[in-house]
């Protein structure tokens, strides 16, 4: 078995979830269920599948429920086992057994770069790189992190995930300026443009919420200038590394994605996963077909 080149996966989860208010007054948006599994557990499973050994959740005061979801639930499991509900025991136990989880606190919402920087002390001194998974993004099917790790092994530096977006839709995304390599799905990155007009976009390759970052990014985060609202942007740190000759590549993922960060996209993710569920899918498909016919 090939050893994963990274041990730590950082999940920034300190946001307020304002688009899901009033629910997120008390329930972190990362715990909203996709059918019966919180989005952040799906992301944790993706990290573990790629070889991560610890999940570093960057959280905020008042969001302790996220860590609680991954804590031992032996008392509940025993109650369920006593009632003969073994399938539920396995579901409840899964989060705790997936991966070791630690939390680090981001006291103020000062941008994605700042959130990633909050995790630096929890990453081992011998670790050369680490993954970042944005919990709003479900990248389907899983496996892109494994491919990104392979590219890191071959080319060094940092590796990001990209989707090939129709040009007429590209202005909603951060877009990579790239050149080809010998692999059609691996591009070298020379820069990035946030939400360009379609005619001005340097490519059709848009950023997704998966990163495999060399630890040199921490030094870069210390040297970039905060932008609007005092926020530190991760893309600015990556751009600084590129300017200094640090290799950065993207892996173009040819699958799908769901954005759990807004209610409309969240509903689509829920329906998509429910349709694939053997217990709920057939009846839901039948109901949707009849509902749409009306």
C-alpha positions as CSV (number, residue, x, y, z in Angstrom):
1,X,0.0,0.0,0.0
2,X,1.3,3.4,-0.9
3,X,1.7,5.8,2.1
4,X,-0.3,9.0,1.8
5,X,2.1,12.0,1.5
6,X,-0.1,14.0,3.9
7,X,-1.3,13.2,7.4
8,X,-3.4,16.2,8.3
9,X,-6.6,17.5,6.7
10,X,-7.9,21.0,7.6
11,X,-11.6,21.7,7.5
12,X,-12.5,25.4,7.9
13,X,-15.8,25.5,9.8
14,X,-15.9,28.7,11.7
15,X,-18.4,30.5,9.5
16,X,-21.8,31.8,10.8
17,X,-23.9,30.1,8.2
18,X,-25.9,33.2,7.6
19,X,-27.7,31.9,4.5
20,X,-29.3,29.2,6.6
21,X,-30.6,31.4,9.4
22,X,-32.6,31.0,11.6
23,X,-31.6,27.3,11.7
24,X,-27.9,28.1,12.2
25,X,-28.7,30.1,15.3
26,X,-28.3,26.8,17.1
27,X,-27.2,24.2,14.6
28,X,-23.9,24.6,12.7
29,X,-24.5,24.4,9.0
30,X,-21.8,21.8,8.8
31,X,-24.1,19.4,10.7
32,X,-27.1,19.9,8.4
33,X,-27.9,16.4,7.1
34,X,-27.5,15.2,3.6
35,X,-30.2,12.6,4.0
36,X,-29.0,11.3,7.4
37,X,-25.3,12.2,7.4
38,X,-23.9,15.6,8.2
39,X,-22.0,17.2,5.4
40,X,-18.9,17.5,7.5
41,X,-18.9,13.7,8.1
42,X,-19.0,13.1,4.3
43,X,-15.9,15.4,4.0
44,X,-14.2,13.6,6.9
45,X,-14.8,10.3,5.2
46,X,-13.2,11.7,2.0
47,X,-10.1,12.8,3.9
48,X,-9.8,9.5,5.6
49,X,-10.2,7.6,2.3
50,X,-7.3,9.6,0.9
51,X,-5.0,8.6,3.8
52,X,-5.4,11.5,6.3
53,X,-4.8,10.5,9.9
54,X,-6.1,13.6,11.6
55,X,-8.9,16.0,10.8
56,X,-8.2,19.6,12.1
57,X,-11.6,21.4,12.3
58,X,-11.2,25.1,12.5
59,X,-14.2,26.2,14.4
60,X,-15.5,29.2,16.3
61,X,-16.9,29.8,19.8
62,X,-20.5,28.5,19.9
63,X,-19.9,25.7,17.4
64,X,-18.9,23.0,19.9
65,X,-21.6,20.7,18.5
66,X,-19.3,19.9,15.5
67,X,-16.6,18.4,17.7
68,X,-19.3,16.6,19.7
69,X,-20.5,14.9,16.6
70,X,-17.2,13.1,16.3
71,X,-16.9,12.3,20.0
72,X,-17.4,8.9,21.5
73,X,-21.1,8.0,21.8
74,X,-20.8,4.7,23.7
75,X,-23.8,5.3,25.9
76,X,-26.1,5.9,22.9
77,X,-24.5,2.9,21.0
78,X,-25.2,0.7,24.0
79,X,-28.8,1.8,24.2
80,X,-29.3,1.1,20.5
81,X,-27.5,-2.3,20.8
82,X,-29.7,-3.3,23.7
83,X,-32.7,-2.6,21.4
84,X,-31.3,-4.7,18.6
85,X,-30.6,-1.8,16.3
86,X,-27.2,-2.9,15.1
87,X,-27.5,-1.0,11.8
88,X,-28.0,2.3,13.7
89,X,-25.1,1.5,16.0
90,X,-22.8,1.3,13.0
91,X,-24.1,4.6,11.6
92,X,-23.6,6.4,15.0
93,X,-20.2,4.9,15.5
94,X,-18.9,5.8,12.0
95,X,-18.0,9.4,12.7
96,X,-16.0,8.6,15.8
97,X,-14.1,5.8,14.1
98,X,-13.4,7.5,10.8
99,X,-10.4,9.6,11.7
100,X,-8.8,11.3,14.7
101,X,-10.4,14.8,15.1
102,X,-9.0,17.9,16.8
103,X,-10.4,21.4,16.8
104,X,-8.6,24.7,16.6
105,X,-10.3,28.0,17.2
106,X,-10.6,30.9,14.9
107,X,-11.7,33.7,17.2
108,X,-12.6,36.1,14.4
109,X,-13.8,35.5,10.8
110,X,-10.8,36.9,9.1
111,X,-10.8,34.9,5.8
112,X,-9.9,31.5,4.5
113,X,-6.2,32.2,4.7
114,X,-6.5,33.2,8.3
115,X,-8.5,30.0,9.1
116,X,-5.9,27.8,7.5
117,X,-3.2,29.6,9.4
118,X,-4.9,28.8,12.7
119,X,-4.1,25.2,12.1
120,X,-0.4,25.5,11.8
121,X,0.5,24.6,15.4
122,X,-1.5,21.4,15.1
123,X,0.4,20.2,12.1
124,X,3.5,18.1,12.8
125,X,6.9,19.6,12.3
126,X,7.8,16.7,10.0
127,X,4.8,17.2,7.7
128,X,5.7,18.6,4.4
129,X,2.1,19.3,3.2
130,X,-1.5,19.1,4.4
131,X,-4.9,19.0,2.8
132,X,-7.6,21.6,3.0
133,X,-11.2,20.6,2.4
134,X,-14.0,23.2,2.3
135,X,-17.0,21.6,3.9
136,X,-19.5,23.4,1.7
137,X,-18.1,21.5,-1.3
138,X,-19.0,17.9,-2.0
139,X,-16.7,16.7,-4.8
140,X,-18.1,13.6,-6.4
141,X,-17.1,10.9,-6.7
142,X,-14.5,10.9,-4.0
143,X,-10.9,10.3,-4.9
144,X,-9.6,13.6,-6.2
145,X,-7.4,14.1,-3.1
146,X,-5.7,10.8,-3.9
147,X,-5.0,12.0,-7.4
148,X,-3.8,15.3,-6.1
149,X,-1.4,13.5,-3.7
150,X,0.1,11.6,-6.7
151,X,0.7,14.8,-8.5
152,X,2.4,16.3,-5.4
153,X,4.7,13.2,-5.3
154,X,5.6,13.7,-9.0
155,X,5.9,17.5,-9.2
156,X,6.3,18.8,-5.7
157,X,4.8,22.0,-4.5
158,X,1.1,22.5,-4.0
159,X,-1.8,21.0,-5.8
160,X,-5.4,22.3,-6.1
161,X,-8.6,20.9,-7.6
162,X,-10.3,22.4,-10.6
163,X,-13.5,21.9,-12.6
164,X,-13.9,22.6,-16.3
165,X,-16.8,25.0,-16.4
166,X,-18.7,26.2,-19.5
167,X,-17.3,29.6,-20.4
168,X,-20.7,31.3,-20.2
169,X,-20.8,30.3,-16.5
170,X,-17.2,31.0,-15.6
171,X,-17.7,34.5,-14.2
172,X,-19.1,33.1,-11.0
173,X,-15.8,31.4,-10.1
174,X,-12.1,31.9,-9.3
175,X,-10.4,30.9,-12.5
176,X,-6.9,29.5,-13.0
177,X,-4.3,30.8,-15.5
178,X,-2.7,27.6,-16.6
179,X,-0.5,25.8,-19.2
180,X,-0.7,22.2,-20.2
181,X,1.5,19.4,-18.9
182,X,1.9,15.9,-20.4
183,X,-1.4,14.9,-18.7
184,X,-4.6,16.4,-20.0
185,X,-6.1,16.6,-16.4
186,X,-3.0,18.1,-14.8
187,X,-2.2,21.8,-15.5
188,X,0.5,24.1,-14.2
189,X,-0.9,27.2,-12.5
190,X,0.6,30.6,-13.2
191,X,-2.1,32.8,-11.5
192,X,-5.7,33.1,-10.6
193,X,-8.4,35.6,-11.4
194,X,-11.5,36.0,-9.2
195,X,-14.8,36.1,-11.1
196,X,-13.6,37.4,-14.5
197,X,-15.9,38.3,-17.3
198,X,-16.3,35.3,-19.6
199,X,-14.4,37.0,-22.4
200,X,-11.5,37.8,-20.1
201,X,-11.2,34.5,-18.3
202,X,-7.7,33.0,-18.7
203,X,-9.2,29.5,-18.9
204,X,-12.3,27.5,-18.1
205,X,-10.8,25.8,-15.1
206,X,-12.4,27.0,-11.9
207,X,-11.3,26.4,-8.3
208,X,-13.1,23.8,-6.2
209,X,-12.8,23.4,-2.5
210,X,-9.9,21.0,-2.3
211,X,-6.2,21.9,-1.7
212,X,-3.0,20.0,-1.0
213,X,-0.7,22.7,0.3
214,X,3.0,22.7,0.9
215,X,3.7,24.0,4.4
216,X,5.5,26.9,2.8
217,X,2.0,28.4,2.5
218,X,2.2,29.4,6.2
219,X,5.2,31.6,5.6
220,X,3.4,33.1,2.6
221,X,0.3,33.8,4.8
222,X,2.6,35.7,7.2
223,X,3.7,37.9,4.3
224,X,0.5,38.8,2.4
225,X,-1.5,41.9,3.0
226,X,-5.0,41.6,4.4
227,X,-7.7,42.6,2.0
228,X,-11.2,44.0,2.6
229,X,-12.5,43.6,6.1
230,X,-9.0,42.6,7.2
231,X,-9.3,39.2,5.6
232,X,-6.4,37.1,4.6
233,X,-7.1,35.3,1.3
234,X,-5.6,31.8,0.7
235,X,-5.4,32.5,-3.0
236,X,-3.2,35.6,-2.3
237,X,-0.7,33.3,-0.4
238,X,-0.7,30.8,-3.3
239,X,-0.2,33.6,-5.8
240,X,2.9,34.8,-3.7
241,X,4.3,31.3,-3.8
242,X,3.9,31.1,-7.6
243,X,5.6,34.4,-8.0
244,X,8.6,33.0,-6.0
245,X,8.9,29.9,-8.2
246,X,7.0,27.5,-6.0
247,X,5.3,24.8,-8.3
248,X,1.5,24.9,-8.2
249,X,-0.6,22.5,-10.3
250,X,-4.3,21.7,-10.6
251,X,-6.0,18.4,-11.1
252,X,-9.0,18.7,-13.3
253,X,-11.8,16.6,-11.7
254,X,-14.2,15.3,-14.3
255,X,-16.9,14.3,-11.8
256,X,-19.6,16.4,-10.1
257,X,-20.0,18.6,-7.1
258,X,-22.6,20.0,-4.8
259,X,-22.4,23.3,-2.9
260,X,-23.9,22.8,0.6
261,X,-23.3,26.5,1.4
262,X,-26.7,27.9,0.2
263,X,-30.2,26.5,0.6
264,X,-30.9,26.0,-3.1
265,X,-27.8,23.9,-3.8
266,X,-28.2,22.1,-0.5
267,X,-31.6,20.9,-1.5
268,X,-30.2,19.5,-4.8
269,X,-27.5,17.6,-2.8
270,X,-30.1,16.2,-0.5
271,X,-32.3,15.1,-3.3
272,X,-29.4,13.6,-5.3
273,X,-28.2,11.6,-2.3
274,X,-31.7,10.5,-1.4
275,X,-32.4,9.3,-4.9
276,X,-29.3,7.1,-4.6
277,X,-30.3,5.7,-1.2
278,X,-31.8,2.2,-1.5
279,X,-34.3,2.8,1.3
280,X,-35.6,6.2,0.2
281,X,-34.7,6.5,-3.5
282,X,-37.4,4.4,-5.3
283,X,-40.3,6.0,-3.4
284,X,-38.8,9.5,-3.8
285,X,-38.3,9.0,-7.5
286,X,-41.9,7.9,-7.9
287,X,-43.1,10.9,-5.9
288,X,-40.9,13.4,-7.8
289,X,-42.1,12.1,-11.2
290,X,-45.7,12.5,-10.2
291,X,-45.0,15.9,-8.6
292,X,-43.2,17.3,-11.6
293,X,-46.0,16.1,-13.9
294,X,-48.3,18.4,-12.0
